[in-house]
Amino acid sequence: MTNKKLQRLYEQYLEFTDHMCSEHGPLEVAAIMMAQSLTIYKSALGEEEYNLMVDNISNSRNKVKAFTKLILQ
């Protein structure tokens, strides 16, 4: 996937997330997104790769930034 296509996918998903957060609670939306993400990783990766991915996600927790445009309203 090219950077341009990946950026467009990110933008589309952000629009969807914004819409879902406006209709439902942001914590509920985040919980479903996280569960689905982990399920996709578990399905697409081998056990060792999955464990490395989950560890990487956990180790990156201090690098996560808040949205500049508050979508949680």
Secondary structure per residue as TSV (DSSP state, phi and psi in degrees):
chain	resnum	aa	ss	phi	psi
A	1	M	-	360.0	132.7
A	2	T	-	-75.7	161.5
A	3	N	H	-59.9	-37.2
A	4	K	H	-64.7	-44.6
A	5	K	H	-66.9	-39.4
A	6	L	H	-64.5	-41.4
A	7	Q	H	-62.7	-42.0
A	8	R	H	-64.8	-42.1
A	9	L	H	-60.9	-43.5
A	10	Y	H	-59.9	-44.9
A	11	E	H	-64.1	-41.7
A	12	Q	H	-64.2	-42.5
A	13	Y	H	-67.6	-35.5
A	14	L	H	-64.7	-41.3
A	15	E	H	-61.4	-43.9
A	16	F	H	-62.5	-44.5
A	17	T	H	-61.8	-43.9
A	18	D	H	-58.2	-45.3
A	19	H	H	-62.3	-46.5
A	20	M	H	-64.0	-40.5
A	21	C	H	-66.8	-29.2
A	22	S	H	-74.9	-22.7
A	23	E	H	-98.5	-23.4
A	24	H	S	-134.9	171.1
A	25	G	-	-69.1	140.0
A	26	P	H	-63.1	-32.4
A	27	L	H	-70.9	-35.6
A	28	E	H	-66.3	-43.5
A	29	V	H	-61.8	-45.6
A	30	A	H	-62.1	-40.7
A	31	A	H	-62.3	-42.4
A	32	I	H	-67.5	-41.8
A	33	M	H	-62.0	-42.6
A	34	M	H	-64.8	-44.4
A	35	A	H	-61.8	-42.3
A	36	Q	H	-67.4	-39.9
A	37	S	H	-60.7	-47.5
A	38	L	H	-63.7	-36.7
A	39	T	H	-64.7	-40.8
A	40	I	H	-63.8	-47.2
A	41	Y	H	-58.7	-44.4
A	42	K	H	-62.7	-35.4
A	43	S	H	-78.1	-33.0
A	44	A	H	-94.3	-18.5
A	45	L	S	-114.4	156.5
A	46	G	-	-72.8	170.7
A	47	E	H	-58.9	-45.6
A	48	E	H	-65.5	-43.8
A	49	E	H	-63.6	-39.6
A	50	Y	H	-61.7	-46.9
A	51	N	H	-62.3	-39.1
A	52	L	H	-63.8	-40.0
A	53	M	H	-64.3	-46.5
A	54	V	H	-63.0	-41.0
A	55	D	H	-62.4	-42.3
A	56	N	H	-63.2	-41.6
A	57	I	H	-60.1	-47.8
A	58	S	H	-62.5	-43.2
A	59	N	H	-68.8	-18.5
A	60	S	T	-92.8	4.2
A	61	R	G	-59.0	-30.2
A	62	N	G	-82.6	-7.7
A	63	K	G	-93.8	-10.4
A	64	V	-	-70.9	134.7
A	65	K	-	-111.7	150.7
A	66	A	-	-70.9	155.4
A	67	F	-	-62.4	138.8
A	68	T	S	-76.6	-33.6
A	69	K	S	-98.2	113.5
A	70	L	-	-66.1	113.7
A	71	I	-	-100.2	3.5
A	72	L	-	-93.0	14.8
A	73	Q	-	-88.5	360.0
